[in-house]
Amino acid sequence: MGVILAPILDGKLDAWKQWATELNGSNDLKDLNSRYGLTKHEAWLAHTPSGAAVIAIHEGPGSDVFMQKLAESGNEFDNRFKAKLLELHGMDINQPPPGPMPERMIGG
């Protein structure tokens, strides 16, 4: 399972909500999940003292390599998806930040 915490950039909350509405149940997202072996792909909106953030999870056989494969993809929808991550979160998955991925501390 992959977990991502992504703050929403200042002034981008409404645009993020619109994008989430567009993605919810879309055939493009279903296709993305199918292509990458994801059986579950959810995003949760959190309001924190530091601002809005998204907690995204993805599960399935391809979840461990999903972000790497997405970064390498030239698929038209994938490119739009990556552009939205950059626009709304400042996340350039083509150049991931240094450091480890989140580590599960409780659960099993």
C-alpha positions as CSV (number, residue, x, y, z in Angstrom):
1,M,0.0,0.0,0.0
2,G,1.2,3.5,-0.8
3,V,0.5,6.5,1.3
4,I,1.1,10.1,0.3
5,L,0.7,13.3,2.3
6,A,0.5,16.3,0.0
7,P,-0.2,19.8,1.2
8,I,-2.4,21.8,-1.1
9,L,-0.8,25.0,-2.3
10,D,-2.2,28.3,-1.0
11,G,-5.2,29.4,-3.1
12,K,-5.6,26.0,-4.8
13,L,-8.2,24.3,-2.6
14,D,-11.2,25.1,-4.8
15,A,-9.2,23.9,-7.9
16,W,-8.3,20.7,-6.0
17,K,-11.9,20.1,-5.1
18,Q,-13.0,20.6,-8.7
19,W,-10.3,18.1,-9.9
20,A,-11.3,15.6,-7.2
21,T,-14.9,15.9,-8.5
22,E,-13.8,15.3,-12.1
23,L,-11.7,12.3,-11.1
24,N,-14.3,10.6,-8.8
25,G,-15.6,7.7,-10.8
26,S,-14.0,8.8,-14.1
27,N,-13.1,6.2,-16.7
28,D,-9.7,7.8,-17.0
29,L,-9.0,7.1,-13.3
30,K,-10.4,3.6,-13.6
31,D,-8.0,3.0,-16.6
32,L,-5.0,4.4,-14.7
33,N,-5.8,2.2,-11.7
34,S,-6.1,-0.8,-14.0
35,R,-2.9,-0.1,-15.9
36,Y,-0.9,0.2,-12.7
37,G,-2.5,-2.7,-10.8
38,L,-4.3,-0.6,-8.2
39,T,-7.4,-2.0,-6.6
40,K,-8.0,1.0,-4.4
41,H,-7.1,4.6,-4.9
42,E,-8.5,7.1,-2.5
43,A,-7.8,10.7,-1.5
44,W,-8.8,12.3,1.8
45,L,-9.0,16.0,2.4
46,A,-7.6,17.2,5.7
47,H,-7.8,20.7,7.2
48,T,-4.9,21.3,9.4
49,P,-3.5,24.4,11.3
50,S,-0.9,24.6,8.5
51,G,-3.6,24.5,5.7
52,A,-5.3,21.9,3.6
53,A,-3.6,18.7,2.7
54,V,-4.5,15.5,1.0
55,I,-3.8,12.0,2.3
56,A,-3.8,9.6,-0.7
57,I,-3.7,5.9,-0.5
58,H,-3.3,3.3,-3.2
59,E,-3.5,-0.4,-2.8
60,G,-3.0,-3.4,-5.1
61,P,-0.3,-5.5,-6.7
62,G,1.2,-2.4,-8.4
63,S,1.0,0.0,-5.4
64,D,4.7,-0.3,-4.5
65,V,5.9,0.9,-7.9
66,F,2.9,3.1,-8.8
67,M,4.6,6.5,-8.4
68,Q,7.7,5.4,-10.2
69,K,5.8,4.0,-13.1
70,L,3.6,7.1,-13.3
71,A,6.7,9.3,-13.4
72,E,8.0,7.2,-16.3
73,S,4.7,7.2,-18.2
74,G,4.0,9.2,-21.4
75,N,0.3,8.4,-21.4
76,E,-1.8,11.5,-22.1
77,F,-4.0,11.1,-19.0
78,D,-1.0,10.4,-16.8
79,N,0.7,13.5,-18.1
80,R,-2.3,15.6,-17.2
81,F,-2.5,13.9,-13.8
82,K,1.2,14.7,-13.1
83,A,0.6,18.3,-14.2
84,K,-2.2,18.6,-11.7
85,L,0.0,17.2,-8.9
86,L,2.5,19.9,-9.8
87,E,-0.1,22.7,-10.1
88,L,-2.1,21.9,-7.0
89,H,0.5,20.4,-4.6
90,G,3.9,21.6,-6.0
91,M,4.8,17.9,-6.4
92,D,7.0,17.0,-9.3
93,I,7.0,13.3,-9.3
94,N,9.5,13.3,-12.2
95,Q,12.0,14.5,-9.6
96,P,10.9,13.0,-6.2
97,P,12.1,14.6,-3.1
98,P,15.1,13.1,-1.3
99,G,14.4,10.8,1.7
100,P,12.5,7.7,2.4
101,M,8.8,7.0,1.7
102,P,6.4,7.1,4.7
103,E,7.0,4.3,7.1
104,R,4.2,2.4,8.7
105,M,4.6,2.6,12.5
106,I,1.3,1.0,13.7
107,G,-0.7,-1.7,12.1
108,G,0.0,-4.9,10.3
